[in-house]
Amino acid sequence: METHQGQPSCFIILGASGDLAKKKLLPALFSLYCNKMLPEDFVVIGFARSSMDHKAFRNRIVENLTCRYGENEQDCAEKMDQFLDRCYYHSGQYDSTEDFESLNKKINEQYPDGANRLFYMSIPPSIFVKTAKSVGASGIMTVEEKFWSRVVIEKPFGEDTESSEKLLESLSKIFKEEQTYRIDHYLGKEVIQNLLILRFANRIFEPIWNQEHIQYVSIKFTEDIGVEGRAGYFDQYGIIRDVLQNHLMQILALVAMEQPVKFDAESIADEKVKALRSVPALTLDKVTVGQYAAIEKNGIKYPGYHDDPEVPDDSITDTYAHLQLAINNKRWYGVPFYLSAGKALNDRKTEIFIKFKDVPYSIFHETGKTNTNGLLIRVQPNESIEFQMANKVPGLGMNLEKVKLDMLYHDEFDGVLPEAYERLLLDVMRGDRSLFLQKYELQASWDIVTPILHELQEKNIQPKPYPYGSEGPDHGCPA
Ligand SMILES: NC(=O)c1ccc[n+]([C@@H]2O[C@H](COP(=O)([O-])OP(=O)(O)OC[C@H]3O[C@@H](n4cnc5c(N)ncnc54)[C@H](OP(=O)(O)O)[C@@H]3O)[C@@H](O)[C@H]2O)c1
């Protein structure tokens, strides 16, 4: 990675007492620091309501810092101390203009000649707008021309088309589009970034990447734990809003889009939007929703969704969903895209599977498996790309077997894969918005799921129960 020696910069994390800040953002900033990717002169400022002094904040941060890039123990300890010395805490209310003014004053005192400012809204969606208003009114975002001021916003970006548009509209009055970075951390994952390279830097796939050769595409996200500790948040959203509308729809867009004119944020977003706009809104017959149920296995009790005290008795929130989408354009007409996501399933993984059609007529049809071509792209864990093909089983007979040509990231590439948040925070500093969501993509993906989200609720459709640790409910599709 290249060294990033920039202007003085302040990284201001709103909601710094929270989980995301502690587990992802601060460790990512520390890794960037260890990699010499932060400017020489920087400070990290945590902002939240909780009462804490700088020392308590640092003690909180240190719990999750790790040296992932091969530093020895002494180097690691020194780097942690140096990093923590630059971390400060400012307690305040999110809707208080005065509290942001007083923070602004402190920053101005520390950087009288100015500094870049990155604001990370790591706060619950219910307080996005009021926080943005007080940030805007305080003048803390105003910087001299030679510096930048940028804001990172975390999902969820609304609950449906209407609320998302309202949120975008409210925030656009405070932050300019070019300074807004809407994060979907999936886009920062190595394998997801590689999708464009796989498709457009290799000659071999593009000619067969269409309805003539592809039978279906499956994009799957599974978790082997339930909503432990997050039921209060999750019950208001469900898996379609939490995972499918954003992470999986973004993957669909990257798999399905045409080649962008250039490798830049706008050109990529243009093509993603076109692909998403070619997806007709879902109808109920193409959707299966489920909810995990309690089970006892080998003497261990696994709780059901309704066993969580934060889940209301009559909750019909989807903890599993399977969607069958179409893409009505020349490339994809007739190819189903199966998107599924679920909690409390039998595995933890995210995979993309491209299933190719069988050869039109196989002279080997009597010998065994022939319909075998598939491209499996594993996003997590154990990132890999695997091409499945038919092969003769060595020996005197004529038997065919499915075999794989595979590339495991950890075997192929030396070094540690960067965490998604490291990549994305670095891109915000560099002003590269290509891995962030543009507002039209957001609108296009909400348009696909909003009608069924409303219908599921209005018709009070009961999710199918599935046992904790199973494959999820039956959806009647091949993947
Ligand atoms: N955690 C993750 O892995 C993850 C992943 C993807 C997206 N996100 C999104 O990232 C954001 C932050 O996530 P998080 O898990 O860190 O959230 P969190 O812990 O629930 O909240 C962050 C901080 O916001 C303040 N806060 C919480 N509820 C509040 C309320 N009702 N009113 C005012 N302040 C409140 C709390 O700080 P004080 O009380 O000290 O002010 C809390 O420490 C959320 O939008 C979440 O949806 C999180």
The ligand as an ORCA input file, in Angstrom:
! r2SCAN-3c Opt
* xyz 0 1
  N     -22.348     -2.495     15.167
  C     -22.147     -2.851     13.912
  O     -21.408     -3.790     13.619
  C     -22.830     -2.103     12.777
  C     -22.747     -2.614     11.493
  C     -23.324     -1.892     10.457
  C     -23.957     -0.709     10.715
  N     -24.048     -0.226     11.973
  C     -24.696      1.061     12.176
  O     -23.735      1.940     12.728
  C     -24.335      2.816     13.673
  C     -23.647      2.642     15.015
  O     -23.702      1.294     15.428
  P     -23.465      0.853     16.944
  O     -23.657     -0.593     16.983
  O     -22.198      1.420     17.458
  O     -24.682      1.588     17.650
  P     -25.003      1.770     19.175
  O     -23.945      1.153     20.022
  O     -26.411      1.370     19.384
  O     -24.990      3.350     19.322
  C     -23.820      4.156     19.256
  C     -23.899      5.209     20.353
  O     -25.002      6.067     20.089
  C     -25.569      6.506     21.334
  N     -26.995      6.142     21.366
  C     -27.533      4.912     21.319
  N     -28.879      4.984     21.342
  C     -29.191      6.290     21.404
  C     -30.416      7.009     21.445
  N     -31.589      6.384     21.411
  N     -30.359      8.338     21.475
  C     -29.192      8.978     21.474
  N     -27.996      8.334     21.448
  C     -27.995      7.025     21.409
  C     -24.820      5.777     22.430
  O     -23.832      6.655     22.928
  P     -24.080      7.683     24.122
  O     -25.233      7.215     24.927
  O     -22.784      7.664     24.874
  O     -24.311      8.964     23.432
  C     -24.135      4.633     21.720
  O     -22.938      4.270     22.349
  C     -25.814      2.472     13.656
  O     -26.449      3.307     12.716
  C     -25.839      1.039     13.151
  O     -27.052      0.736     12.533
  C     -23.492     -0.904     13.003
*
